[in-house]
Amino acid sequence: MVVDEFFIPPSPEYNTEHHPHEIFIYGYDQHKKIFFIADFLQNRKYQYDSVSFRALHAAYSHVQEEDDYLESIFLYKRKVEARYDFDLVHVQNGLREYLDGTNCSNKFRMYIPPKEEGWIYGTNIYQKLKEYTESLTVNHGWGDVRLFHVLYDHKKAMSMRLEYMQQNKYVADSEMMHYMKISSEIEHQAVLIRSLILKFNVTGSHAMLERIIGKLDLIHKMERNYLEALYSSLTNNELKEIHR
């Protein structure tokens, strides 16, 4: 659901700025009259905290209709019996779209209009992150660590996907171990980038920004090279299965 963070005490915008933003509520305590929330809160770190019923009601009530971009409250419930079968073709398609920067929202146009203006897809994100980082040298602003935390999350998730594919023998062990080693290094570099933006926020040193830009170029090149090779490996394995 979208709330106005002006009314959320753990938020940096509390009592200072009206800012509509989605928030995740994962529980409540009826006796204490609080909701348990998760979001990028103090210092824009992803954290778990609580907020009173009254505060959340105010935060939700003050969101203007045009600012409620979710247009509803989404409820999630775990399905214990749910099952997902690994779809190798879907993985291949996703890799190709990511590498090419394809607008994947076009695939869902029967449900919602494609997201085009202002949206960035796939590896095009690196150029956008560089432009954002460069803008900090001019505007002397505060660096939004959330952008770089999400970058790290993506690299961490990719390492986990590779580990799953290695355990289930989707690619030869020798090849997959090579890809996993590169992915691990990219993940490490993403952690360093996140640390550098935090250091910039403390010191204001432009040297931190220059290092971020250099590391973005580095992991972009490393990632493109190994993902192209991984895509070829998966495609070749699929062809071998077809011809068996």
C-alpha atoms as a printed R data frame, in Angstrom:
    type eleno elety resid chain resno      x       y       z
1   ATOM     1    CA   MET     A     1  0.000   0.000   0.000
2   ATOM     2    CA   VAL     A     2  1.076   3.608  -0.589
3   ATOM     3    CA   VAL     A     3  1.408   5.893   2.432
4   ATOM     4    CA   ASP     A     4  2.612   9.433   3.073
5   ATOM     5    CA   GLU     A     5  5.917   8.990   4.883
6   ATOM     6    CA   PHE     A     6  5.405  12.374   6.577
7   ATOM     7    CA   PHE     A     7  3.322  10.475   9.144
8   ATOM     8    CA   ILE     A     8  5.604   7.442   9.577
9   ATOM     9    CA   PRO     A     9  7.936   8.058  12.593
10  ATOM    10    CA   PRO     A    10 10.784   5.703  11.504
11  ATOM    11    CA   SER     A    11 10.937   7.377   8.076
12  ATOM    12    CA   PRO     A    12 13.510  10.115   7.275
13  ATOM    13    CA   GLU     A    13 10.588  12.170   5.879
14  ATOM    14    CA   TYR     A    14  8.706  12.100   9.199
15  ATOM    15    CA   ASN     A    15  7.307  15.552   9.975
16  ATOM    16    CA   THR     A    16  9.574  17.123   7.339
17  ATOM    17    CA   GLU     A    17  8.356  16.225   3.837
18  ATOM    18    CA   HIS     A    18  5.233  14.733   2.263
19  ATOM    19    CA   HIS     A    19  6.400  11.731   0.287
20  ATOM    20    CA   PRO     A    20  4.043   9.032  -1.069
21  ATOM    21    CA   HIS     A    21  5.762   5.663  -1.003
22  ATOM    22    CA   GLU     A    22  4.758   1.994  -0.832
23  ATOM    23    CA   ILE     A    23  5.285   0.214   2.470
24  ATOM    24    CA   PHE     A    24  5.289  -3.454   3.475
25  ATOM    25    CA   ILE     A    25  3.206  -4.478   6.506
26  ATOM    26    CA   TYR     A    26  3.987  -7.976   7.722
27  ATOM    27    CA   GLY     A    27  2.010  -8.180  10.964
28  ATOM    28    CA   TYR     A    28  0.317  -6.364  13.817
29  ATOM    29    CA   ASP     A    29 -0.203  -6.422  17.577
30  ATOM    30    CA   GLN     A    30 -3.824  -5.764  18.477
31  ATOM    31    CA   HIS     A    31 -3.008  -5.276  22.168
32  ATOM    32    CA   LYS     A    32 -0.254  -2.684  21.558
33  ATOM    33    CA   LYS     A    33 -2.151  -1.242  18.559
34  ATOM    34    CA   ILE     A    34  0.868  -1.327  16.257
35  ATOM    35    CA   PHE     A    35  1.680  -2.587  12.772
36  ATOM    36    CA   PHE     A    36  5.007  -4.209  11.957
37  ATOM    37    CA   ILE     A    37  6.538  -2.653   8.851
38  ATOM    38    CA   ALA     A    38  9.557  -3.150   6.591
39  ATOM    39    CA   ASP     A    39 11.043  -0.458   4.372
40  ATOM    40    CA   PHE     A    40 14.082   1.702   3.729
41  ATOM    41    CA   LEU     A    41 13.852   3.679   6.950
42  ATOM    42    CA   GLN     A    42 16.549   5.369   9.060
43  ATOM    43    CA   ASN     A    43 19.644   6.153   6.968
44  ATOM    44    CA   ARG     A    44 17.726   4.570   4.090
45  ATOM    45    CA   LYS     A    45 18.677   1.084   5.196
46  ATOM    46    CA   TYR     A    46 16.115  -1.671   4.743
47  ATOM    47    CA   GLN     A    47 14.840  -2.266   8.252
48  ATOM    48    CA   TYR     A    48 12.018  -3.761  10.281
49  ATOM    49    CA   ASP     A    49 10.149  -1.483  12.670
50  ATOM    50    CA   SER     A    50  6.691  -0.744  14.041
51  ATOM    51    CA   VAL     A    51  4.187   2.081  13.708
52  ATOM    52    CA   SER     A    52  0.979   2.815  15.606
53  ATOM    53    CA   PHE     A    53 -2.458   2.160  14.151
54  ATOM    54    CA   ARG     A    54 -3.149   5.898  14.390
55  ATOM    55    CA   ALA     A    55  0.020   6.886  12.512
56  ATOM    56    CA   LEU     A    56 -0.547   4.407   9.682
57  ATOM    57    CA   HIS     A    57 -4.174   5.507   9.357
58  ATOM    58    CA   ALA     A    58 -3.011   9.120   9.015
59  ATOM    59    CA   ALA     A    59 -0.296   8.136   6.540
60  ATOM    60    CA   TYR     A    60 -2.758   6.261   4.327
61  ATOM    61    CA   SER     A    61 -5.564   8.808   4.635
62  ATOM    62    CA   HIS     A    62 -3.376  11.700   3.488
63  ATOM    63    CA   VAL     A    63 -2.267  10.095   0.218
64  ATOM    64    CA   GLN     A    64 -3.805  11.976  -2.700
65  ATOM    65    CA   GLU     A    65 -5.628   9.857  -5.267
66  ATOM    66    CA   GLU     A    66 -3.211  10.829  -8.039
67  ATOM    67    CA   ASP     A    67 -0.269   9.746  -5.848
68  ATOM    68    CA   ASP     A    68 -1.629   6.274  -5.094
69  ATOM    69    CA   TYR     A    69  0.215   4.594  -7.948
70  ATOM    70    CA   LEU     A    70 -0.621   1.106  -6.658
71  ATOM    71    CA   GLU     A    71 -4.324   2.063  -6.731
72  ATOM    72    CA   SER     A    72 -5.125  -0.548  -4.086
73  ATOM    73    CA   ILE     A    73 -3.862  -2.495  -1.082
74  ATOM    74    CA   PHE     A    74 -2.221  -5.805  -1.987
75  ATOM    75    CA   LEU     A    75 -2.584  -8.717   0.429
76  ATOM    76    CA   TYR     A    76 -0.140 -11.635   0.364
77  ATOM    77    CA   LYS     A    77 -0.485 -15.039   1.958
78  ATOM    78    CA   ARG     A    78  2.022 -17.858   1.869
79  ATOM    79    CA   LYS     A    79  0.834 -20.964   0.047
80  ATOM    80    CA   VAL     A    80  2.587 -23.862   1.761
81  ATOM    81    CA   GLU     A    81  1.477 -26.304  -0.924
82  ATOM    82    CA   ALA     A    82  2.708 -24.073  -3.774
83  ATOM    83    CA   ARG     A    83  5.189 -25.564  -6.212
84  ATOM    84    CA   TYR     A    84  7.365 -23.988  -8.870
85  ATOM    85    CA   ASP     A    85  9.058 -26.019 -11.579
86  ATOM    86    CA   PHE     A    86 12.325 -24.528 -12.773
87  ATOM    87    CA   ASP     A    87 11.825 -23.229 -16.318
88  ATOM    88    CA   LEU     A    88 15.115 -23.180 -18.216
89  ATOM    89    CA   VAL     A    89 13.589 -21.505 -21.279
90  ATOM    90    CA   HIS     A    90 12.299 -18.705 -19.069
91  ATOM    91    CA   VAL     A    91 15.795 -18.270 -17.618
92  ATOM    92    CA   GLN     A    92 17.305 -18.077 -21.107
93  ATOM    93    CA   ASN     A    93 14.714 -15.542 -22.247
94  ATOM    94    CA   GLY     A    94 15.277 -13.480 -19.120
95  ATOM    95    CA   LEU     A    95 19.045 -13.448 -19.662
96  ATOM    96    CA   ARG     A    96 18.630 -12.335 -23.267
97  ATOM    97    CA   GLU     A    97 16.211  -9.579 -22.328
98  ATOM    98    CA   TYR     A    98 18.491  -8.403 -19.509
99  ATOM    99    CA   LEU     A    99 21.563  -8.312 -21.739
100 ATOM   100    CA   ASP     A   100 19.731  -6.516 -24.554
101 ATOM   101    CA   GLY     A   101 17.871  -4.090 -22.276
102 ATOM   102    CA   THR     A   102 14.549  -5.274 -23.689
103 ATOM   103    CA   ASN     A   103 11.345  -3.641 -22.496
104 ATOM   104    CA   CYS     A   104  9.890  -6.773 -20.892
105 ATOM   105    CA   SER     A   105  6.655  -4.987 -19.938
106 ATOM   106    CA   ASN     A   106  5.523  -5.453 -23.536
107 ATOM   107    CA   LYS     A   107  4.900  -9.118 -22.720
108 ATOM   108    CA   PHE     A   108  2.134  -8.129 -20.306
109 ATOM   109    CA   ARG     A   109  0.354  -5.532 -22.433
110 ATOM   110    CA   MET     A   110 -2.852  -7.604 -22.367
111 ATOM   111    CA   TYR     A   111 -3.022  -6.855 -18.630
112 ATOM   112    CA   ILE     A   112 -1.416  -3.420 -18.228
113 ATOM   113    CA   PRO     A   113 -0.053  -0.769 -20.619
114 ATOM   114    CA   PRO     A   114  3.682  -1.160 -21.341
115 ATOM   115    CA   LYS     A   115  6.045   0.889 -19.176
116 ATOM   116    CA   GLU     A   116  8.144   3.009 -21.486
117 ATOM   117    CA   GLU     A   117  8.896   6.664 -20.719
118 ATOM   118    CA   GLY     A   118 11.164   6.986 -17.708
119 ATOM   119    CA   TRP     A   119 11.687   3.229 -17.272
120 ATOM   120    CA   ILE     A   120 15.083   1.545 -17.594
121 ATOM   121    CA   TYR     A   121 15.528  -2.124 -18.496
122 ATOM   122    CA   GLY     A   122 18.327  -4.659 -18.159
123 ATOM   123    CA   THR     A   123 21.959  -3.655 -18.365
124 ATOM   124    CA   ASN     A   124 20.928  -0.121 -19.372
125 ATOM   125    CA   ILE     A   125 20.682   0.494 -15.635
126 ATOM   126    CA   TYR     A   126 24.462   0.886 -15.406
127 ATOM   127    CA   GLN     A   127 24.474   4.036 -17.546
128 ATOM   128    CA   LYS     A   128 21.612   5.457 -15.507
129 ATOM   129    CA   LEU     A   129 23.430   4.753 -12.231
130 ATOM   130    CA   LYS     A   130 26.547   6.434 -13.608
131 ATOM   131    CA   GLU     A   131 24.529   9.505 -14.619
132 ATOM   132    CA   TYR     A   132 22.979   9.631 -11.160
133 ATOM   133    CA   THR     A   133 26.385   9.343  -9.483
134 ATOM   134    CA   GLU     A   134 27.855  12.039 -11.727
135 ATOM   135    CA   SER     A   135 24.944  14.342 -10.867
136 ATOM   136    CA   LEU     A   136 25.963  14.202  -7.206
137 ATOM   137    CA   THR     A   137 29.261  15.892  -8.072
138 ATOM   138    CA   VAL     A   138 27.317  18.851  -9.489
139 ATOM   139    CA   ASN     A   139 24.319  19.037  -7.190
140 ATOM   140    CA   HIS     A   140 26.265  18.235  -4.015
141 ATOM   141    CA   GLY     A   141 23.316  16.144  -2.917
142 ATOM   142    CA   TRP     A   142 22.864  13.221  -0.616
143 ATOM   143    CA   GLY     A   143 23.408   9.850  -2.304
144 ATOM   144    CA   ASP     A   144 20.398   7.533  -2.222
145 ATOM   145    CA   VAL     A   145 21.843   4.252  -0.954
146 ATOM   146    CA   ARG     A   146 18.657   2.380  -1.931
147 ATOM   147    CA   LEU     A   147 19.659   2.408  -5.596
148 ATOM   148    CA   PHE     A   148 22.907   0.649  -4.835
149 ATOM   149    CA   HIS     A   149 21.383  -1.715  -2.297
150 ATOM   150    CA   VAL     A   150 18.958  -2.936  -4.974
151 ATOM   151    CA   LEU     A   151 21.932  -3.374  -7.306
152 ATOM   152    CA   TYR     A   152 23.565  -5.582  -4.669
153 ATOM   153    CA   ASP     A   153 20.322  -7.526  -4.168
154 ATOM   154    CA   HIS     A   154 20.255  -8.305  -7.882
155 ATOM   155    CA   LYS     A   155 23.837  -9.608  -7.853
156 ATOM   156    CA   LYS     A   156 23.162 -11.675  -4.729
157 ATOM   157    CA   ALA     A   157 20.067 -13.193  -6.343
158 ATOM   158    CA   MET     A   158 22.054 -14.041  -9.463
159 ATOM   159    CA   SER     A   159 24.682 -15.864  -7.401
160 ATOM   160    CA   MET     A   160 21.916 -17.896  -5.760
161 ATOM   161    CA   ARG     A   161 20.418 -18.766  -9.166
162 ATOM   162    CA   LEU     A   162 23.780 -19.986 -10.408
163 ATOM   163    CA   GLU     A   163 24.223 -22.098  -7.286
164 ATOM   164    CA   TYR     A   164 20.819 -23.704  -7.896
165 ATOM   165    CA   MET     A   165 21.639 -24.422 -11.541
166 ATOM   166    CA   GLN     A   166 25.015 -25.877 -10.545
167 ATOM   167    CA   GLN     A   167 23.438 -28.169  -7.947
168 ATOM   168    CA   ASN     A   168 20.908 -29.394 -10.511
169 ATOM   169    CA   LYS     A   169 23.464 -29.870 -13.315
170 ATOM   170    CA   TYR     A   170 21.972 -27.487 -15.862
171 ATOM   171    CA   VAL     A   171 25.519 -26.624 -16.986
172 ATOM   172    CA   ALA     A   172 28.742 -28.613 -16.763
173 ATOM   173    CA   ASP     A   173 30.421 -28.188 -13.377
174 ATOM   174    CA   SER     A   174 33.645 -26.753 -14.805
175 ATOM   175    CA   GLU     A   175 31.773 -24.029 -16.675
176 ATOM   176    CA   MET     A   176 29.356 -23.245 -13.867
177 ATOM   177    CA   MET     A   177 32.088 -22.964 -11.252
178 ATOM   178    CA   HIS     A   178 33.763 -20.400 -13.497
179 ATOM   179    CA   TYR     A   179 30.529 -18.398 -13.801
180 ATOM   180    CA   MET     A   180 29.909 -18.631 -10.054
181 ATOM   181    CA   LYS     A   181 33.387 -17.284  -9.307
182 ATOM   182    CA   ILE     A   182 32.782 -14.248 -11.531
183 ATOM   183    CA   SER     A   183 29.303 -13.702 -10.085
184 ATOM   184    CA   SER     A   184 30.729 -13.803  -6.562
185 ATOM   185    CA   GLU     A   185 33.286 -11.127  -7.468
186 ATOM   186    CA   ILE     A   186 30.562  -8.946  -8.995
187 ATOM   187    CA   GLU     A   187 28.526  -9.377  -5.816
188 ATOM   188    CA   HIS     A   188 31.560  -8.291  -3.783
189 ATOM   189    CA   GLN     A   189 32.052  -5.214  -5.963
190 ATOM   190    CA   ALA     A   190 28.379  -4.305  -5.487
191 ATOM   191    CA   VAL     A   191 28.901  -4.403  -1.714
192 ATOM   192    CA   LEU     A   192 31.881  -2.061  -2.114
193 ATOM   193    CA   ILE     A   193 29.796   0.324  -4.234
194 ATOM   194    CA   ARG     A   194 27.123   0.422  -1.552
195 ATOM   195    CA   SER     A   195 29.781   1.170   1.073
196 ATOM   196    CA   LEU     A   196 31.240   3.945  -1.074
197 ATOM   197    CA   ILE     A   197 27.935   5.799  -1.386
198 ATOM   198    CA   LEU     A   198 27.580   5.614   2.394
199 ATOM   199    CA   LYS     A   199 31.101   7.024   2.783
200 ATOM   200    CA   PHE     A   200 30.242   9.811   0.345
201 ATOM   201    CA   ASN     A   201 27.222  10.737   2.451
202 ATOM   202    CA   VAL     A   202 29.489  11.087   5.480
203 ATOM   203    CA   THR     A   203 32.543  12.755   3.897
204 ATOM   204    CA   GLY     A   204 31.196  14.472   0.775
205 ATOM   205    CA   SER     A   205 34.347  13.304  -1.016
206 ATOM   206    CA   HIS     A   206 34.020  13.249  -4.802
207 ATOM   207    CA   ALA     A   207 36.728  10.585  -4.868
208 ATOM   208    CA   MET     A   208 34.111   8.148  -3.559
209 ATOM   209    CA   LEU     A   209 31.883   8.972  -6.530
210 ATOM   210    CA   GLU     A   210 34.713   8.477  -9.006
211 ATOM   211    CA   ARG     A   211 35.404   5.052  -7.522
212 ATOM   212    CA   ILE     A   212 31.704   4.150  -7.790
213 ATOM   213    CA   ILE     A   213 31.646   5.067 -11.480
214 ATOM   214    CA   GLY     A   214 34.781   3.001 -12.100
215 ATOM   215    CA   LYS     A   215 33.327  -0.024 -10.335
216 ATOM   216    CA   LEU     A   216 30.030   0.298 -12.233
217 ATOM   217    CA   ASP     A   217 31.995   0.123 -15.487
218 ATOM   218    CA   LEU     A   218 33.932  -2.862 -14.160
219 ATOM   219    CA   ILE     A   219 30.960  -4.988 -13.102
220 ATOM   220    CA   HIS     A   220 29.011  -4.044 -16.239
221 ATOM   221    CA   LYS     A   221 31.818  -5.445 -18.403
222 ATOM   222    CA   MET     A   222 32.344  -8.529 -16.202
223 ATOM   223    CA   GLU     A   223 28.642  -9.266 -16.095
224 ATOM   224    CA   ARG     A   224 28.031  -8.879 -19.807
225 ATOM   225    CA   ASN     A   225 30.923 -11.199 -20.682
226 ATOM   226    CA   TYR     A   226 29.973 -14.006 -18.326
227 ATOM   227    CA   LEU     A   227 26.210 -13.796 -18.912
228 ATOM   228    CA   GLU     A   228 26.715 -13.987 -22.676
229 ATOM   229    CA   ALA     A   229 28.805 -17.122 -22.094
230 ATOM   230    CA   LEU     A   230 26.198 -18.535 -19.694
231 ATOM   231    CA   TYR     A   231 23.436 -17.870 -22.214
232 ATOM   232    CA   SER     A   232 25.409 -19.754 -24.881
233 ATOM   233    CA   SER     A   233 26.041 -22.654 -22.483
234 ATOM   234    CA   LEU     A   234 22.349 -22.959 -21.617
235 ATOM   235    CA   THR     A   235 21.321 -22.715 -25.274
236 ATOM   236    CA   ASN     A   236 23.834 -25.372 -26.337
237 ATOM   237    CA   ASN     A   237 22.701 -27.718 -23.560
238 ATOM   238    CA   GLU     A   238 19.086 -27.283 -24.614
239 ATOM   239    CA   LEU     A   239 19.969 -28.147 -28.209
240 ATOM   240    CA   LYS     A   240 21.782 -31.269 -27.028
241 ATOM   241    CA   GLU     A   241 18.676 -32.343 -25.091
242 ATOM   242    CA   ILE     A   242 16.494 -31.811 -28.164
243 ATOM   243    CA   HIS     A   243 18.754 -33.979 -30.358
244 ATOM   244    CA   ARG     A   244 19.055 -36.860 -27.898
